[in-house]
Amino acid sequence: MRDVTVIGVSDMERKIEQIAMTVGWPIMGLNTRLKQTVFKPVRRFRRDEKGGMLIFALLCFMGMLVGAGMAIDFMRYENNRSRMQATLDRAILAAAALNQPLDAEAVVIDYFAKSGLKDYTLTISVDEGVNFRTVNASAALTQNSLFLNMVGIDTLSVITAGIAEERIQKLEVSLVLDVSGSMGSNSKLANLKVAAKDFAQALIDAGRVGKVAISIIPYNGTVVVGSRLAQEYNLTVEHNASTCVRFDDEDFFTTTLSTSQSIERVAHFDYQNSGRSSPIAWPECDTGTDSAILPFSTSIAAINAHIDGLSAGGMTASDIGMKWGVSLLDPSARDVLTNLIASDDADPLLADRPVAYSDGDTLKVIILMTDGDNTNQYDIIQERKSGLSDVWLDHDAPSGSTTKYSVYDTDREEYYYPHDRTWHATALGGNPVQMTYPELWGTFSTRYVGSYFYRYSRSKRDDMQNSYELTAGGNLSDERLSNMCSAAKNAEIMVFTIGFEAPIHGQSVMRSCATSPAYFYDVDGLEIADAFNSIVVTIQKIKLVQ
């Protein structure tokens, strides 16, 4: 191999001068002409940088062209991927629905056939049982590159996957329904009945036998526990005419309700009516079975009948309704349900319910509905809830007689006969018996007792007429409800609330109680059916689990 020597312009000039001297050429003229015609352009070309910038610009342009092309290919890839993923999600959600009768795999295939996608491959697997269906699918297609092949990438693989499952969980539901007096207006109670029955029907129809247990807790200023359910709790025994109870403030911080600890029974009394109604006309605690709690039912017939029997009346105490609704979802009520099953008052398929909060196969739900603000709660004052009153009853007097009562006045140490307003040394009648306070309050209203039996003394009249006390006002009820809602949510009970034509404050209280603002419904009129339908959908919704 020859050695190549690169010479500069100055070296070339010296070489030419040597050749010219050898052949006798005039050096001065030749050198000048060569400099002008040869060496000067060479020096100019050597110093010129314009050619380098052009090459650099061409390289940059090529890089930008390749980058833009790659972006187009990647955009095509993302477009195909998103379309295919969206189609796959819709397909597996539809296929997993337990209420659709078609073959799950065929549903997925049909969705893709109608999607407009081409040259894809599908892999589908279906797992299903009595109360669940799981659809696992993946889709893939090969995308030819338009520009990425310039850097050696001829194709891109577009792959999507998803799993959808519908599983009918065990459901434990408490329907806490406002039946206060205001529910009797504007067809509210009628609309509620239709919506609540449709709600129960939807849950039980979509479930399987023994999967769904529904408790109905009607409430106004109190909650009627009901004679059978009351047997499972330790209610005080001042009377047995009705089964409403009152709770302490601390009871609203816990989801449990002890079956052994004493629970104070609300007196059976009427503080509103002033007429002579015997027995009392408007008891604070209703005695009817239709207004009582219906616990742990699986029978749509029993649920519908109970809802149909609801009537409006009384004040509003959603805190007490919520307490009972939550307590019947708490595992501490399991012994209660076991005993109800043993006495043939509950479905044996509900054995071992309510389940523990940690049971991942069971959903606990409470729906709290109101049309107003919390109001006042009343009970007879403690010193007149039990024991003997000053009123005597002649047991030998004919039924319906108005001349069989007398009142002993401790100041005068005499008996007052209210029917003729006279005083005597002995009680009226041949067999006078001193009435207990529960007997007195169950027979006459507090207003009538004061105005009739004690009309001989204004102070004693007023004192007896005011034998009841405020146990909770609206603000305290709101506070108790808030505490109860927090306890329920902390236990991961799903809390839905409905403000049915409720005032602004009532709506605010309900919104705060719900698991999230999305679980609160502000409705009017027939919209209550939409609220219950939405709750059904939320409870039963199919979730993308991956």
PyMOL commands that set and color helices and strands:
alter all, ss='L'
color gray80, all
select helices_A, chain A and resi 9-23+27-47+50-96+104-113+148-151+181-184+188-206+227-230+249-253+300-308+318-327+331-342+348-350+382-384+437-443+446-453+458-465+474-490+504-513+517-519+527-540
alter helices_A, ss='H'
color red, helices_A
select strands_A, chain A and resi 120-128+132-144+155-167+170-178+212-219+294-297+362-370+377-380+388-394+405-409+414-417+422-424+432-436+468-472+494-500+520-523+543-544
alter strands_A, ss='S'
color yellow, strands_A
deselect
rebuild
show_as cartoon
